[in-house]
């Protein structure tokens, strides 16, 4: 994104694009996202679905953010949680999905996909801990399989996050708090030649409230050179992230109730993790009055070592059940897209086409048995080459002032090459899938639009499961899984700005999967899933009754079930049925006080397929209060879990064994508590 300056406009109607750099602000006009005070105030005549939207940097600045990935909680109905150490990828929930670590929600940062297929811990693993919130220029989100340019992992939704190209002036942020929180961040963007060189560095440490301190250490940086603007220009970006931590994972409720450990204790005190991610991306675009061409190429070096123990002494009563998951890979890829304005049958059209390519050269994806982080055995160790190519096209036609339609088609092809330590589990396979999409938009009437969306999408399964023959733990024959699983969805929505200062959307949606096959990372195999169906309703509201006052409220209610017949039941364990989020933000008009308070609530979940065990609901209130001494200096106090609620961040129900318990273990709820009341103070100076 170019530095906020004169807005860029063009006489064309463009939809919200993959790039978070730009967004449409009115029919036949688009502008630099940095120049839009609030795109949530009016997307009528612009968006193609009620569940599509954009968030600006100004909105992010007014929210207390405890974890980097909570930038994604700006997406209505999305919950970001954690069941382990802070350096591990977060747990995501959206539209009655327990998305695990990102299996059906596609995240892109600075043009690079974050989700990792065939990952050592979880399929679609999306570690967003390298995000720097102060440099985020905007978030564009959409839900459902209705968009031709979104491929793997996007059935439930997607979010594209980008960084600024330049700052008005250099900034330095110093932050401290209880629970061992320390953070230093500095960034500047001097002019170099005819462009800008943006540099940012973040150093962060955190112990958390845990009896075994997290010792979380994170170093994060970005260097970006950019020239031109969002219509004609380019950027070269390098990013680096390195972190290590000690973990407190979920623990059995019986251990807390018996007094064996406290709420913030751990059964295995040697759990830990280490991860790094280094990336480079080149992005360029050319535009004229007829259309635009954009090309992106990227390369990523990624590594993770994760030590975990979920069942303690169930599988191995002597050494314990600790294991290490390893993932090391090179990711290379790119995309080219072209949009062109035209006419068909006397009607205005916008056509888009594109090609996306990705290759994951996974040098090691492995599972080891460990004791106190020392390897004592190998469950499996593999090398994988995974390549995908996606081609798409779509055409939007404006039939009249109150009707526009979009028809699209996407075709994806995949290649998996697996070399395993067990030759029986080596092999190669190919798969392909076609995904049609269709959208109709009716209106606007009285500042109101109606959206009809339908389409199919997919997610890929873990590459090791596509060629497996033998279970790596038991040695029994194992059934192979299809590489690509289809999802089918539909949505009816409404967006209105009829009431001045208020934008509201309502959407009723449905989404079904042919199968919910799950890669079980701690067993090195694929667990056969069942066909499923989800449906729900979402209501979002964003109001600015005064120039200094913003109020938002998002409600999401959903149902989910397996669609086959099974005596175990039809409940999908961990699926959220209710999400409520909202807040009030007060902004200073001319310096002075500012602040916000936000509610984050998600309802009880079935933890078993027969609904015999339910989790409790979780409600948290966070807030911030600040004072702007000068236009360049502000002091902010953030308070998380304002009322110190004793609630869980996440719950599971499964069998584990503590020392002295029966060899077949005990079924129990395993819980990870939400962070208790935490305070942070931040001083930010620009000069």
Number of C-alpha atoms within 10 A of each C-alpha: 27 22 16 16 10 9 12 15 14 14 11 17 20 24 19 22 13 19 20 29 26 26 27 26 27 17 16 15 16 23 20 24 28 22 17 21 13 18 18 20 20 22 26 25 24 23 25 27 28 29 27 21 23 24 24 22 21 16 15 19 12 20 22 23 19 15 17 16 22 22 23 22 16 19 24 27 25 22 25 18 21 22 24 22 24 25 27 26 23 27 22 23 26 25 32 28 23 19 22 21 25 26 27 28 27 25 24 21 19 25 24 24 18 18 24 24 21 26 26 29 25 22 26 27 24 27 22 22 22 24 23 19 18 18 18 23 25 28 26 26 24 27 25 30 30 31 31 26 22 22 24 22 26 26 29 25 24 25 22 24 24 21 25 23 27 26 21 13 13 18 19 18 18 15 18 19 17 15 20 15 18 19 18 17 19 19 22 21 23 16 14 12 8 8 20 22 21 24 22 21 19 19 14 17 21 21 21 22 20 19 15 18 19 25 18 23 19 21 18 22 21 23 19 22 21 25 21 16 20 21 22 15 18 21 22 18 22 19 21 18 20 19 22 24 24 25 28 29 24 25 29 27 17 16 18 16 11 9 9 12 17 13 20 21 21 22 19 20 16 17 26 25 24 19 22 19 20 19 19 21 21 21 20 21 20 16 17 11 10 12 18 17 19 20 18 21 20 22 20 22 16 19 20 22 20 25 24 23 23 21 22 21 22 21 16 14 15 9 14 21 22 26 27 28 22 22 23 22 23 18 21 20 20 21 19 18 20 18 20 18 18 14 12 11 8 9 11 17 20 22 19 20 20 20 19 21 17 20 19 22 18 22 16 19 24 24 28 22 22 20 18 15 18 13 14 11 12 16 17 20 20 20 21 23 19 22 19 19 19 23 21 23 20 21 18 21 20 19 15 11 11 14 15 20 19 21 20 22 21 24 18 21 16 19 17 22 20 23 19 20 16 14 12 13 22 19 17 17 15 16 15 14 17 16 22 21 22 22 22 20 23 18 20 16 13 10 16 19 26 24 22 19 24 22 24 26 31 25 23 22 25 28 26 30 24 25 24 24 20 18 19 21 12 9 9 10 11 18 17 16 21 18 22 22 18 18 24 22 23 21 25 20 22 22 28 24 20 13 11 12 15 19 24 23 22 20 21 19 22 20 25 22 23 16 20 19 20 20 24 16 19 21 17 23 22 23 16 14 13 19 15 20 20 21 20 19 18 23 22 22 20 22 20 18 12 11 11 12 16 19 18 18 18 20 18 25 20 21 19 23 20 21 17 10 9 11 7 10 15 19 21 26 21 24 24 26 21 22 27 22 24 19 19 19 21 18 18 15 11 9 15 14 17 20 20 21 21 22 16 19 19 23 16 18 24 22 21 20 18 16 15 10 16 18 19 15 17 18 21 23 20 22 23 23 19 21 17 17 12 12 12 14 16 20 18 20 19 23 22 22 21 18 13 14 16 16 18 21 21 22 23 23 20 15 16 25 24 19 13 9 13 11 15 12 19 17 13 18 20 23 22 24 20 23 21 19 19 19 18 20 19 19 17 17 18 18 11
